[in-house]
Amino acid sequence: MTDKLRVLVTRKWPERVEALLNERYDATFNADDVALDEARLTAAMGEYDAILPTITDRLHAGILTAPQRRVRMIANYGAGFEHIDLDAAHSAGIIVSNTPGVLTDATADIAITLMLMTARRAGEGERELRAGAWTGWRPTHLLGTSLRYKTLGLVGYGRIAQAMATRARFGFGMNIAYFARRPAPEAASAPVEARYCASLHDLAARSDILSLHIPGGAATRNIIDREVLARMPAHAILVNTARGDVVDEAALIDALETGGIAGAGLDVFAGEPNVSPRLIAAPNTVLLPHLGSATRETREAMGLRALANLDDWAAGRTPQDAL
């Protein structure tokens, strides 16, 4: 018999964090690392004191208000929380937390990786080489574009966007512009000489690279639509490390196939892990399997941050990252 709080960890976490969870709580782990279905998540609401979910767990109102609910804390593993119905959770008296900040550098690095790979057509080159189709060096083979003096347009200007701006400005000599609900404080924009654009269409028209750094959800769904894509120059590249649903994928595919834009580097997709066959077939794309925060250091830090939030709640304190 144990008096420890019962917690469910919905996916496999870094070994060190799972060991700490096991020491402090009566923890159930997902050794198979397969996403739990709705029935299992609903049942878990009556079996555990806390659930530690990830982006693969859709915690909608029907689950959060399940009869005989026991769960009082949701310590989310990740910064994004659009997969959790916050209004329903709060109405049910459930505290929800996330893990902001700890994945900033890793995600900014992936955004830079996608920008470089797409601009220099590295994905196309690797596929050609692996297929045995490379015939040798020649002056006009797979010509990409230099990033120096080009304009990086950032949609959203939070931590990750600012980290990418610093890398782009001081690493590649790029010009920085951004669109957000309001201009950023001078302390954030001045070091990289970031120019504020009052409209998304204006930013799209000015950008050689348009990189997305906004949360998913109803307010931003398909914000990158046909009209925004049409405003982008034909040589421009779209980079998305935010959420797949912020882009109208059908419109993006059409722009890629017709030459409306030059390419796209994507780490997230609207229906992931399912990816459109047309997107996969498009040669001018670099596609990654949601690797934004995928470094050992970052994934462990995310787990430790979620654990710290859980510890706060268990001790009767307000979690530092309560939403």
C-alpha positions, -999 to +999 in steps of 0.1 A: +000+000+000+013+035-009+002+070+000+020+085-029+000+104-055-008+084-085+004+099-118+002+087-154+030+095-179+014+092-213+046+087-234+081+075-228+102+102-211+140+105-207+153+078-183+166+102-157+132+120-154+113+087-152+135+075-124+128+107-104+091+104-110+092+068-098+110+079-066+085+106-057+052+093-070+032+061-077+039+065-114+026+046-144+047+047-175+040+040-211+067+015-219+054+009-255+055+046-262+023+044-283-002+073-280-031+065-257-065+064-272-095+085-260-110+056-241-077+051-221-074+088-214-110+090-203-105+061-179-073+076-166-092+107-154-108+085-127-077+065-118-049+091-113-043+123-093-023+138-122-017+132-158+015+142-176+006+144-213+023+155-245+011+170-277-001+136-289-028+135-262-060+154-271-076+163-238-109+177-249-138+187-227-154+153-229-124+137-213-117+165-188-152+163-174-154+125-173-177+112-145-160+103-112-130+124-122-100+121-099-073+141-118-066+175-104-033+183-121-021+182-158+016+187-160+021+190-198+054+180-213+060+207-239+054+245-243+024+241-266-009+234-249-035+237-277-042+200-273-057+207-239-091+224-235-080+250-209-114+264-204-128+229-196-099+221-174-102+253-154-140+248-151-134+214-137-109+228-112-079+211-128-045+230-128-026+229-161+011+237-166+035+236-195+073+238-200+081+272-216+116+284-222+136+252-220+131+243-257+139+277-272+174+271-284+168+236-298+138+247-318+155+278-331+184+256-342+159+234-361+144+265-378+179+276-389+186+240-401+154+240-422+162+275-436+197+265-446+187+231-460+159+246-481+179+277-493+208+255-503+187+227-517+205+202-494+175+179-492+173+176-529+210+170-531+210+143-505+181+125-521+198+126-555+231+112-541+214+084-522+194+074-552+227+071-572+216+098-596+245+123-590+267+125-621+294+148-606+301+184-600+290+210-626+286+248-625+248+250-626+239+219-605+213+225-577+219+262-574+205+275-541+205+310-527+228+328-502+213+341-470+235+371-465+216+404-467+183+385-472+153+394-451+140+369-425+104+375-417+092+361-384+055+355-377+053+359-340+082+373-319+084+352-288+114+334-273+121+311-303+116+337-329+140+360-311+166+332-308+163+326-345+166+363-352+199+365-332+213+335-351+202+349-385+214+384-379+248+377-364+255+344-380+244+352-416+241+390-418+204+388-425+179+416-421+151+409-396+114+418-398+085+405-378+047+406-374+031+402-340+000+415-323+020+445-310+056+458-314+081+440-292+100+459-265+131+477-277+153+454-257+141+425-278+141+441-312+170+466-311+199+442-308+190+426-342+176+458-357+142+440-361+116+459-381+080+456-371+054+450-398+019+460-389+003+434-412+011+398-420+006+405-457+032+433-456+057+409-439+051+382-464+058+405-493+091+417-478+104+383-467+129+361-485+124+336-457+091+335-438+094+316-405+065+308-383+066+310-345+030+312-333+008+288-312-016+265-329-054+265-322-085+281-336-072+316-335-042+308-358-056+279-379-046+284-416-033+319-409-008+312-437-035+309-464-035+313-502-035+351-499-005+352-476+014+327-499+005+348-529+021+379-513+054+360-509+080+365-536+085+336-560+120+331-547+108+330-510+109+300-486+085+291-459+098+276-426+074+261-400+085+248-366+054+260-349+023+239-355+011+223-386-024+237-385-012+273-388-006+266-425-033+258-452-014+228-465-034+225-497-026+261-505+011+256-497+013+225-519-002+244-548+023+272-543+052+247-542+040+229-573+032+260-594+063+280-585+044+305-563+072+301-538+106+285-541+105+260-512+094+250-477+112+236-447+087+219-424+090+202-390+053+201-383+022+190-402-015+195-400-024+158-396+009+144-382+021+118-382+002+115-415+018+137-442+002+146-475+017+124-504+018+156-525+039+173-499+063+143-497+065+142-535+074+179-538+111+181-546+115+217-532+107+207-496+127+196-465+105+176-442+115+166-407+095+144-382+088+171-355+124+173-343+122+209-329+131+201-293+147+167-300+181+170-282+189+149-252+195+180-231+163+197-241+140+167-237+154+160-203+150+197-193+114+196-204+108+166-182+125+182-152+104+213-157+072+193-159+083+174-127+090+207-110+055+219-118+041+186-105+062+189-073+049+224-067+013+212-070+018+182-048+033+205-021+003+228-022+021+256-042+010+271-075+031+256-102+056+280-117+042+274-152+005+272-144-016+283-173 
